[in-house]
Amino acid sequence: MKKTSIFATLIALLALSAVPAWSQTVLVRATGRVTDGGKPLTGAQVVFTHQDSGRQTKEKIDKSGNFSMIGLQRGFYTVEIFNVGGESVYKKGNINISNDQGVVDQFTIDISQAIGGHQGRQQKG
């Protein structure tokens, strides 16, 4: 009985000690607005792909052109925008998501600025 109690206590301590480490690597937030010539790009999808792990986070762009992602791992991402038909209309890599000093990473992407539909400007503010 005593061994079972010690084992259960050890398992509980291990589980609790993992929580602070997990919270430091996730729960980073990025928000933004996607437009086409200044007009909201409604119904499209934004995909953030973590460059080290390959983990993808997808979010549908709302009717105002806005998106919000929670739970991103800190690091560098490739950001890609897909139109309603599933065609890639914007892609840019090496975007650093860090939430430095608790500030939410905010992006403004205008796909009409894209060259050949795969590069464009990205503003982080």
Protein Blocks (a to p, Z undefined) as FASTA:
>chain_A
ZZmmmmmmmmmmmmmmmmmmmmmmgoiacdddddeehiacehiacddddfklopacdddd
dfkopacdehiacdddddddddfkopafbdcehiacekgghiacdddddfklpghhlacc
dddZZ
